[in-house]
Amino acid sequence: MKNIVKEAARLSANLYNADIKRVLGNDCRKDETVKAKRMLIYYLFNFVEISHNQMKLHINKLNHATSIYHCTQFNKDLEESDFIAMKFAHFMGEMRAYSIYGEEFEEKKRQLEKLKIEINNLKK
């Protein structure tokens, strides 16, 4: 798990030209650092399944309310900005090699979604 967090932090910091120590800390308000941290928190919560309460174990002095705020803001940024969506797509492409579930997980997840749709169609 620590390797995934470290690699995600390194990659998000590189995408935004931010210092990785500041991304993993909570003492810098520079725009590029905040954006890199938002991407990291969003990824950790939604894809690595780290709870908001446990974010403080990976990002120094980060409380759960700040984690929730950053996830909400990054979600809005993804919807509103094609540039950020492209950056996140690149980030996700790089992070696929670091899946905590293994390579087959994403394929099984897609198959499960297809099956759910088929089941819902049969119920109608």
C-alpha positions as CSV (number, residue, x, y, z in Angstrom):
1,M,0.0,0.0,0.0
2,K,2.8,2.4,0.9
3,N,4.4,1.8,-2.5
4,I,1.1,2.7,-4.3
5,V,0.8,5.9,-2.3
6,K,4.4,6.9,-2.9
7,E,4.2,6.3,-6.6
8,A,0.8,8.1,-6.9
9,A,2.3,11.1,-5.0
10,R,5.4,11.1,-7.2
11,L,3.3,10.9,-10.4
12,S,0.8,13.6,-9.4
13,A,3.7,15.9,-8.2
14,N,5.4,15.4,-11.6
15,L,2.3,16.1,-13.6
16,Y,1.9,19.5,-11.8
17,N,5.6,20.3,-11.3
18,A,5.1,20.3,-7.6
19,D,7.5,19.2,-4.8
20,I,6.5,15.7,-3.6
21,K,7.4,16.6,0.0
22,R,4.9,19.4,-0.1
23,V,2.2,17.3,-1.7
24,L,2.5,14.8,1.1
25,G,2.7,17.5,3.7
26,N,0.1,20.1,4.6
27,D,2.0,23.3,4.7
28,C,1.9,24.7,1.2
29,R,-0.9,26.5,-0.6
30,K,0.8,26.9,-4.0
31,D,-1.6,26.2,-6.8
32,E,0.4,23.4,-8.4
33,T,0.9,21.7,-5.0
34,V,-2.8,21.9,-4.1
35,K,-3.8,20.5,-7.5
36,A,-1.4,17.6,-7.2
37,K,-2.6,16.9,-3.7
38,R,-6.2,17.0,-4.9
39,M,-5.5,14.4,-7.6
40,L,-3.7,12.2,-5.1
41,I,-6.5,12.4,-2.5
42,Y,-9.1,11.7,-5.2
43,Y,-7.2,8.7,-6.5
44,L,-6.5,7.3,-3.0
45,F,-10.1,7.6,-1.9
46,N,-11.8,6.4,-5.1
47,F,-9.4,3.8,-6.5
48,V,-7.2,2.6,-3.6
49,E,-10.2,2.8,-1.2
50,I,-8.4,4.7,1.6
51,S,-11.1,6.3,3.8
52,H,-11.1,10.0,4.5
53,N,-10.3,9.3,8.1
54,Q,-7.2,7.3,7.1
55,M,-5.8,9.9,4.7
56,K,-3.9,11.4,7.6
57,L,-1.8,8.3,7.7
58,H,-0.5,9.1,4.2
59,I,-0.7,12.9,4.0
60,N,0.7,14.7,7.1
61,K,-1.9,16.5,9.2
62,L,-4.7,16.1,6.8
63,N,-8.1,15.8,8.5
64,H,-11.1,14.0,7.0
65,A,-13.0,17.2,6.2
66,T,-10.2,18.5,4.1
67,S,-10.0,15.2,2.3
68,I,-13.7,15.3,1.5
69,Y,-13.4,18.9,0.3
70,H,-10.4,18.0,-2.0
71,C,-12.3,15.0,-3.5
72,T,-15.4,17.1,-4.1
73,Q,-13.4,19.9,-5.8
74,F,-11.4,17.5,-7.9
75,N,-14.6,15.8,-9.1
76,K,-15.9,19.2,-10.1
77,D,-12.6,20.0,-11.9
78,L,-12.8,16.7,-13.8
79,E,-16.3,17.6,-15.1
80,E,-15.4,21.2,-16.0
81,S,-11.9,21.0,-17.4
82,D,-10.8,18.8,-20.3
83,F,-7.2,19.6,-19.4
84,I,-7.5,18.2,-15.9
85,A,-9.4,15.2,-17.3
86,M,-6.6,14.5,-19.7
87,K,-4.0,14.8,-16.9
88,F,-6.0,12.4,-14.8
89,A,-6.4,10.0,-17.7
90,H,-2.6,10.0,-18.1
91,F,-2.2,9.6,-14.3
92,M,-4.6,6.6,-14.3
93,G,-2.8,5.0,-17.3
94,E,0.5,5.2,-15.4
95,M,-1.0,3.9,-12.1
96,R,-2.7,0.8,-13.7
97,A,0.6,-1.0,-13.1
98,Y,0.2,-0.4,-9.4
99,S,-3.2,-1.9,-8.8
100,I,-3.7,-3.3,-5.4
101,Y,-6.0,-6.0,-6.8
102,G,-3.9,-7.2,-9.7
103,E,-4.3,-6.8,-13.4
104,E,-7.5,-8.9,-13.7
105,F,-9.5,-6.8,-11.3
106,E,-10.3,-4.0,-13.9
107,E,-11.5,-6.6,-16.4
108,K,-13.6,-8.4,-13.8
109,K,-15.1,-5.0,-12.7
110,R,-16.1,-4.2,-16.4
111,Q,-17.6,-7.7,-16.8
112,L,-19.6,-7.2,-13.5
113,E,-21.0,-3.8,-14.7
114,K,-22.1,-5.4,-18.0
115,L,-23.8,-8.2,-16.1
116,K,-25.6,-5.7,-13.9
117,I,-26.9,-3.9,-16.9
118,E,-28.1,-7.2,-18.5
119,I,-29.8,-8.2,-15.2
120,N,-31.6,-4.8,-15.0
121,N,-32.7,-5.2,-18.6
122,L,-34.1,-8.7,-17.9
123,K,-36.1,-7.3,-15.0
124,K,-37.9,-4.8,-17.2
